[in-house]
């Protein structure tokens, strides 16, 4: 069920961002990436995890934040790759990296799916709008 909800929500967020023009601002998708990457640290705090869990979650969040900043500054393709890459992280890396008791059991499936949808949406927007990937002020 989390996969279906994530697909619908991802399409709704992407469609809403495009329709309203929110995603014309270069900061939109990089900000989404930073927020998405911060949830694991929030779950670590909520689960009263050991400091090592929180430290790992913060370190990983910082890696994705670097993708967001570089995407904003250099090429929006890095933001699209970072969002979709976070989906890959949700499904394949996080489960073997750390145990986070504050994370809901359905979260990796939901987050990974919505990341793939939004990363794909961003990539399609970049592909359909040549020249917008580079830092020129707008999407």
N, C-alpha and C positions, 0 to 999 in steps of 0.2 A: 504493500500500500504506500510506503514511503517513497517508492520510485515513481509511482503515478502522480502523487501529490507534488513531488519535486519537478517532474516534467511540466505539469500544468503551471505551477508557480513560476518556474524558470521562463517559460514562454510568456506568461503574463507580465513578469518583470521586464523582460527584454522588449516585448511589444509596447508596454507602457512607456519605457524609457525612450524608445524610438518615436512613438506617437507624440509624446509631450515635448520631445526635443532635449530631454535631460541628458541623453547620451551624446549630444553634440559637444558637450563640454568634455575635454580630454580627461578631466579628473574623475568622471563617473565610474568607469570600469576599474581603474586603479583603486579607487576608494572601496568599491565592492570587494576587490581582492583583499585589501587590508582588513576589512570588517570580517569577511569569511574566515580569514586565517586567525583572527583573534578569538574565535569561539572556543577553540580547544583550551586556551589558557583560562577562559571564563569557566569552562567545565572543570578544570583542575582545581580552581578556587572553590567552586560549589561543592565538589566532592571531598573537600578537605584533604586533598592529596598531599603526599610527601613533597617537600620542596623540589626534589629531583624531577618529579613529574611536571611541575609548574615550570621549572627551568627548561626542560626539553620542549615543552609546548611553546614557550616564549621564543626560544631559539629558532624553532621551525617557523613560527609566525614571522620572525624577522627576515628569514630567507624569502618568504613570499612577499613581504613588504618591500624588499629590495627589487623584486620583479615589478611590483607596482610602481615604484619610484622611477625605475629605468623605463618602464612602459610609458609613463607620463612624460619623462624628459626626452627619451630617444625615439622609441617606436612603440606604438600601441599594440603591435604584434606581441610584444613581451607581456603586456597585460593579459591579452587573450590566452597566450600560452600559460601564463601563471595561473589564471582561473581554471583552465582545463587541467593543468598540472596539479592543482590542488585536489581536483576530483580523483586523479590517479593516486595521489597521496592518501586520500580518504579510503579508497578501496584496497590498496596494495601495500602501502608503507606504514601507515599509522598503526594498524593492528599488531604488527610485529615490532614496532618501535617502543611503545609505551602503553601501560595500562592506566587508563584514566577513569576512575570510578564515578566521576561526576557526569560523564558523557552518557546520554541516553543510548540504549542499544540500537535504536533505529537511526541514529544520527549519521553514521558513516554512509549508509545507503542513500539517505536523503541528501546529505551535503554533497556527496560525490556525484549524484545524478544532476542536481541543480547546477553544480560547477561545470559539468560537461555541457549542459544546455546553454548556460550563460557564456561560457568560453566559446562555444560554437556560434552563438548569436553574435558575439563581438567579432569573431573571425569573419563571419558572413558580411557583416556591416563594413569591415575593413576591405574585404575583397570587392564588394560592390561599389566602394567609394575610393577609387585609386587616388593616391597622394595624401590621404588622410592619416596614414599610419605614422608618418613622420611628424615631428613637433612643429606644427604650423598654426597652432592656436585653436583649432576646432577639430572635431572628430572627422 
